[in-house]
């Protein structure tokens, strides 16, 4: 069973694909290097609340909507309506 950090990282990577966004889009809003984004996406470094708040508009969501997507097990995301 994946932990919350792994689940949220995997789901964020999936949202990038679904919304046709890039790692560079996150790096821009977070003001960081691509290597830092990669560490967030692979779960090496946990996401912060501030990063979630900053990332939400990239996906045309508010931070609450993004958090709800990020914490759901990957197989149940298709059932959640943001």
DRENGU-405695 format. One record per residue: x, y, z of N, C-alpha, C, O, CB in turn; residue number from 0. Coordinates in nm, 2 decimals. Glycine has a CB too. Example, Ala and Ser with C-alpha at 12.3 -4.5 7.8 and 13.67 -1.06 7.14 Angstrom:
BEGIN
{rec {1.32,-0.57,0.78},{1.23,-0.45,0.78},{1.32,-0.33,0.78},{1.42,-0.33,0.85},{1.13,-0.45,0.90},0};
{rec {1.28,-0.22,0.71},{1.37,-0.11,0.71},{1.29,0.00,0.79},{1.34,0.11,0.80},{1.41,-0.06,0.57},1};
END
This chain:
BEGIN
{rec {0.08,-0.12,0.00},{0.00,0.00,0.00},{0.09,0.12,0.00},{0.18,0.14,0.08},{-0.10,0.00,0.12},0};
{rec {0.06,0.21,-0.09},{0.14,0.34,-0.11},{0.11,0.43,0.00},{-0.01,0.44,0.04},{0.12,0.40,-0.25},1};
{rec {0.21,0.51,0.05},{0.18,0.61,0.15},{0.13,0.74,0.08},{0.12,0.75,-0.04},{0.31,0.64,0.23},2};
{rec {0.09,0.83,0.17},{0.04,0.96,0.12},{0.13,1.03,0.03},{0.09,1.09,-0.07},{0.00,1.04,0.23},3};
{rec {0.26,1.03,0.06},{0.36,1.10,-0.02},{0.37,1.04,-0.16},{0.37,1.11,-0.26},{0.50,1.10,0.05},4};
{rec {0.38,0.91,-0.16},{0.38,0.84,-0.29},{0.26,0.86,-0.37},{0.26,0.89,-0.49},{0.41,0.69,-0.27},5};
{rec {0.14,0.85,-0.31},{0.01,0.87,-0.38},{0.00,1.01,-0.43},{-0.04,1.03,-0.55},{-0.10,0.84,-0.28},6};
{rec {0.03,1.11,-0.35},{0.02,1.25,-0.40},{0.12,1.28,-0.51},{0.08,1.35,-0.61},{0.04,1.35,-0.28},7};
{rec {0.24,1.23,-0.50},{0.34,1.25,-0.61},{0.29,1.19,-0.74},{0.30,1.25,-0.85},{0.47,1.20,-0.57},8};
{rec {0.25,1.06,-0.73},{0.20,0.99,-0.85},{0.08,1.06,-0.91},{0.07,1.07,-1.03},{0.17,0.84,-0.82},9};
{rec {-0.01,1.10,-0.83},{-0.13,1.17,-0.88},{-0.10,1.30,-0.94},{-0.16,1.34,-1.04},{-0.23,1.19,-0.77},10};
{rec {0.00,1.38,-0.89},{0.04,1.50,-0.94},{0.10,1.48,-1.08},{0.07,1.56,-1.18},{0.14,1.58,-0.85},11};
{rec {0.18,1.38,-1.10},{0.24,1.35,-1.23},{0.13,1.31,-1.33},{0.14,1.35,-1.44},{0.34,1.23,-1.21},12};
{rec {0.03,1.24,-1.28},{-0.08,1.20,-1.37},{-0.16,1.33,-1.41},{-0.21,1.34,-1.52},{-0.18,1.10,-1.30},13};
{rec {-0.18,1.42,-1.32},{-0.25,1.54,-1.35},{-0.18,1.62,-1.46},{-0.24,1.69,-1.54},{-0.27,1.63,-1.23},14};
{rec {-0.04,1.62,-1.45},{0.03,1.69,-1.55},{0.00,1.63,-1.69},{-0.02,1.71,-1.79},{0.19,1.67,-1.53},15};
{rec {-0.01,1.50,-1.70},{-0.04,1.44,-1.83},{-0.18,1.47,-1.87},{-0.21,1.51,-1.99},{-0.02,1.29,-1.82},16};
{rec {-0.28,1.45,-1.78},{-0.42,1.48,-1.81},{-0.44,1.62,-1.86},{-0.53,1.64,-1.95},{-0.50,1.45,-1.69},17};
{rec {-0.37,1.72,-1.80},{-0.39,1.86,-1.84},{-0.29,1.91,-1.94},{-0.29,2.03,-1.97},{-0.38,1.94,-1.72},18};
{rec {-0.21,1.81,-2.00},{-0.11,1.85,-2.10},{-0.02,1.96,-2.05},{0.01,2.06,-2.12},{-0.18,1.89,-2.23},19};
{rec {0.02,1.95,-1.93},{0.12,2.05,-1.87},{0.25,1.98,-1.85},{0.26,1.86,-1.87},{0.07,2.10,-1.73},20};
{rec {0.36,2.06,-1.83},{0.49,2.00,-1.82},{0.55,2.02,-1.68},{0.50,2.10,-1.60},{0.58,2.07,-1.93},21};
{rec {0.66,1.96,-1.66},{0.74,1.98,-1.54},{0.78,2.12,-1.53},{0.79,2.18,-1.42},{0.86,1.88,-1.53},22};
{rec {0.81,2.18,-1.65},{0.85,2.32,-1.66},{0.74,2.42,-1.61},{0.77,2.52,-1.55},{0.89,2.36,-1.80},23};
{rec {0.61,2.38,-1.63},{0.50,2.46,-1.58},{0.51,2.47,-1.43},{0.49,2.57,-1.37},{0.37,2.41,-1.63},24};
{rec {0.53,2.35,-1.37},{0.54,2.35,-1.22},{0.67,2.43,-1.17},{0.66,2.50,-1.07},{0.54,2.21,-1.17},25};
{rec {0.78,2.40,-1.24},{0.90,2.47,-1.20},{0.88,2.63,-1.21},{0.93,2.70,-1.12},{1.02,2.43,-1.29},26};
{rec {0.81,2.67,-1.30},{0.79,2.82,-1.32},{0.70,2.87,-1.20},{0.74,2.97,-1.14},{0.71,2.85,-1.45},27};
{rec {0.59,2.80,-1.17},{0.51,2.86,-1.06},{0.57,2.84,-0.92},{0.55,2.91,-0.83},{0.37,2.79,-1.06},28};
{rec {0.66,2.73,-0.91},{0.73,2.71,-0.78},{0.86,2.79,-0.77},{0.91,2.80,-0.66},{0.75,2.56,-0.77},29};
{rec {0.90,2.84,-0.88},{1.03,2.91,-0.88},{1.15,2.82,-0.85},{1.23,2.86,-0.77},{1.02,3.03,-0.79},30};
{rec {1.15,2.71,-0.91},{1.26,2.61,-0.87},{1.31,2.54,-1.00},{1.26,2.57,-1.11},{1.21,2.50,-0.78},31};
{rec {1.41,2.46,-0.98},{1.48,2.39,-1.09},{1.39,2.27,-1.13},{1.32,2.22,-1.05},{1.62,2.35,-1.06},32};
{rec {1.41,2.22,-1.25},{1.34,2.10,-1.29},{1.38,1.98,-1.20},{1.29,1.89,-1.18},{1.37,2.06,-1.44},33};
{rec {1.50,1.97,-1.16},{1.54,1.86,-1.07},{1.46,1.86,-0.94},{1.43,1.75,-0.89},{1.69,1.87,-1.04},34};
{rec {1.42,1.98,-0.89},{1.34,1.98,-0.77},{1.20,1.93,-0.80},{1.14,1.86,-0.72},{1.33,2.13,-0.72},35};
{rec {1.15,1.97,-0.91},{1.01,1.92,-0.96},{1.02,1.77,-0.96},{0.93,1.70,-0.92},{0.97,1.98,-1.09},36};
{rec {1.12,1.72,-1.03},{1.14,1.57,-1.04},{1.14,1.50,-0.90},{1.08,1.39,-0.89},{1.27,1.54,-1.11},37};
{rec {1.20,1.56,-0.81},{1.21,1.50,-0.67},{1.07,1.51,-0.61},{1.03,1.42,-0.53},{1.31,1.58,-0.58},38};
{rec {0.99,1.61,-0.64},{0.85,1.61,-0.59},{0.77,1.50,-0.65},{0.69,1.44,-0.59},{0.79,1.75,-0.61},39};
{rec {0.79,1.49,-0.79},{0.71,1.39,-0.86},{0.74,1.25,-0.83},{0.66,1.16,-0.85},{0.72,1.42,-1.01},40};
{rec {0.87,1.22,-0.79},{0.90,1.08,-0.76},{0.89,1.05,-0.61},{0.91,0.94,-0.57},{1.04,1.05,-0.81},41};
{rec {0.85,1.15,-0.53},{0.82,1.13,-0.39},{0.94,1.14,-0.30},{0.94,1.12,-0.18},{0.76,1.00,-0.37},42};
{rec {1.06,1.18,-0.36},{1.18,1.20,-0.28},{1.16,1.31,-0.18},{1.22,1.31,-0.07},{1.30,1.22,-0.37},43};
{rec {1.09,1.42,-0.23},{1.07,1.53,-0.14},{0.91,1.55,-0.14},{0.85,1.56,-0.24},{1.14,1.66,-0.20},44};
{rec {0.85,1.55,-0.02},{0.71,1.57,-0.01},{0.66,1.71,-0.06},{0.74,1.81,-0.05},{0.66,1.55,0.13},45};
{rec {0.54,1.71,-0.11},{0.48,1.84,-0.15},{0.45,1.92,-0.03},{0.41,1.87,0.07},{0.36,1.82,-0.24},46};
{rec {0.46,2.05,-0.04},{0.42,2.14,0.07},{0.28,2.20,0.04},{0.24,2.20,-0.08},{0.52,2.25,0.09},47};
{rec {0.21,2.25,0.14},{0.08,2.31,0.12},{0.10,2.43,0.02},{0.02,2.45,-0.07},{0.02,2.36,0.25},48};
{rec {0.21,2.51,0.04},{0.23,2.62,-0.05},{0.25,2.58,-0.19},{0.19,2.64,-0.28},{0.36,2.70,0.00},49};
{rec {0.32,2.47,-0.22},{0.33,2.42,-0.35},{0.20,2.37,-0.41},{0.18,2.40,-0.53},{0.44,2.31,-0.36},50};
{rec {0.12,2.31,-0.33},{-0.01,2.27,-0.38},{-0.09,2.39,-0.42},{-0.16,2.40,-0.52},{-0.08,2.18,-0.28},51};
{rec {-0.09,2.49,-0.33},{-0.17,2.62,-0.36},{-0.12,2.68,-0.49},{-0.20,2.73,-0.57},{-0.15,2.71,-0.24},52};
{rec {0.01,2.68,-0.51},{0.07,2.74,-0.63},{0.04,2.66,-0.75},{0.03,2.72,-0.86},{0.22,2.76,-0.61},53};
{rec {0.04,2.53,-0.74},{0.02,2.44,-0.85},{-0.13,2.43,-0.90},{-0.16,2.41,-1.02},{0.06,2.30,-0.82},54};
{rec {-0.22,2.46,-0.81},{-0.37,2.44,-0.84},{-0.41,2.52,-0.96},{-0.48,2.46,-1.05},{-0.45,2.49,-0.72},55};
{rec {-0.37,2.65,-0.98},{-0.41,2.72,-1.10},{-0.36,2.66,-1.23},{-0.42,2.68,-1.34},{-0.37,2.86,-1.09},56};
{rec {-0.25,2.59,-1.22},{-0.19,2.53,-1.34},{-0.29,2.43,-1.40},{-0.30,2.41,-1.52},{-0.06,2.46,-1.31},57};
{rec {-0.37,2.37,-1.31},{-0.47,2.27,-1.35},{-0.61,2.32,-1.35},{-0.71,2.25,-1.35},{-0.46,2.15,-1.25},58};
{rec {-0.62,2.46,-1.34},{-0.75,2.52,-1.34},{-0.84,2.47,-1.22},{-0.96,2.45,-1.24},{-0.83,2.50,-1.47},59};
{rec {-0.78,2.46,-1.11},{-0.85,2.42,-0.99},{-0.81,2.51,-0.87},{-0.72,2.59,-0.88},{-0.81,2.27,-0.95},60};
{rec {-0.89,2.50,-0.76},{-0.84,2.57,-0.64},{-0.77,2.46,-0.56},{-0.77,2.34,-0.59},{-0.97,2.62,-0.56},61};
{rec {-0.70,2.51,-0.46},{-0.61,2.42,-0.38},{-0.69,2.30,-0.32},{-0.63,2.19,-0.30},{-0.54,2.50,-0.27},62};
{rec {-0.81,2.33,-0.27},{-0.89,2.22,-0.21},{-0.92,2.11,-0.31},{-0.91,1.99,-0.28},{-1.02,2.27,-0.15},63};
{rec {-0.96,2.15,-0.43},{-0.98,2.05,-0.54},{-0.86,1.97,-0.57},{-0.86,1.84,-0.58},{-1.03,2.12,-0.67},64};
{rec {-0.74,2.03,-0.58},{-0.62,1.96,-0.61},{-0.58,1.87,-0.49},{-0.54,1.75,-0.52},{-0.51,2.06,-0.64},65};
{rec {-0.59,1.91,-0.37},{-0.56,1.82,-0.26},{-0.65,1.70,-0.26},{-0.60,1.59,-0.24},{-0.58,1.90,-0.12},66};
{rec {-0.78,1.71,-0.29},{-0.87,1.60,-0.30},{-0.82,1.50,-0.40},{-0.83,1.38,-0.38},{-1.01,1.64,-0.32},67};
{rec {-0.78,1.55,-0.52},{-0.73,1.46,-0.62},{-0.60,1.39,-0.58},{-0.57,1.27,-0.60},{-0.71,1.53,-0.75},68};
{rec {-0.51,1.47,-0.52},{-0.38,1.42,-0.48},{-0.38,1.31,-0.38},{-0.29,1.22,-0.38},{-0.29,1.53,-0.44},69};
{rec {-0.47,1.31,-0.29},{-0.47,1.22,-0.18},{-0.55,1.09,-0.21},{-0.55,1.00,-0.13},{-0.53,1.28,-0.05},70};
{rec {-0.62,1.08,-0.32},{-0.70,0.97,-0.35},{-0.61,0.86,-0.41},{-0.52,0.88,-0.49},{-0.81,1.00,-0.45},71};
{rec {-0.64,0.73,-0.37},{-0.57,0.62,-0.44},{-0.59,0.63,-0.59},{-0.70,0.67,-0.64},{-0.62,0.48,-0.39},72};
{rec {-0.49,0.60,-0.67},{-0.49,0.62,-0.81},{-0.61,0.56,-0.88},{-0.66,0.61,-0.98},{-0.36,0.57,-0.87},73};
{rec {-0.66,0.44,-0.84},{-0.76,0.37,-0.90},{-0.90,0.44,-0.88},{-1.00,0.40,-0.94},{-0.77,0.23,-0.87},74};
{rec {-0.91,0.53,-0.78},{-1.04,0.59,-0.75},{-1.05,0.73,-0.81},{-1.16,0.79,-0.80},{-1.06,0.60,-0.61},75};
{rec {-0.94,0.78,-0.87},{-0.95,0.92,-0.92},{-1.05,0.94,-1.03},{-1.12,1.04,-1.04},{-0.81,0.96,-0.98},76};
{rec {-1.07,0.84,-1.11},{-1.17,0.85,-1.22},{-1.31,0.87,-1.17},{-1.40,0.91,-1.24},{-1.16,0.72,-1.31},77};
{rec {-1.33,0.83,-1.04},{-1.47,0.85,-0.98},{-1.49,0.98,-0.92},{-1.60,1.02,-0.89},{-1.49,0.74,-0.88},78};
{rec {-1.38,1.06,-0.90},{-1.39,1.19,-0.83},{-1.41,1.30,-0.94},{-1.34,1.30,-1.04},{-1.26,1.22,-0.75},79};
{rec {-1.50,1.39,-0.91},{-1.53,1.50,-1.00},{-1.48,1.62,-0.94},{-1.53,1.67,-0.83},{-1.68,1.51,-1.04},80};
{rec {-1.38,1.69,-1.00},{-1.32,1.81,-0.94},{-1.41,1.93,-0.98},{-1.37,2.04,-0.94},{-1.18,1.83,-0.99},81};
END
